[in-house]
């Protein structure tokens, strides 16, 4: 389960995320739908630890971004492709999943299971 607890992030006087609390249940698919400029990408960057909130924390399976060890463990579990500039045009989506699985020392066979699950 992915939990967001009391997340607050602001840039100067502009508050982007204000005391955000939410729990994402395992096995469910969620979508972020909102107008441009409302904080969707910012939220994803907080979840991925690319931005540090001024308050609150992210927890996944009871792990938090506290030190290098837990950061690496979390990044093995949480991945996103927010910008497609790092994708190779000569590779398929399946090839990219296997590439990232290998980078994080995960079993590439799991990619086939995921692709079969999601079609």
Secondary structure, 3 states (H helix, E strand, C coil): CEEEEEEEEEECCEEEEEEEEEEECCCCCCCCCCCCCCCHHHHHHHHCCCCCCCEEEEEECCEECCCHHHHHHHHHHCCCCCCHHHCCCCCCHHHHHHHHHHHCCCCCHHHHHHHHHHC
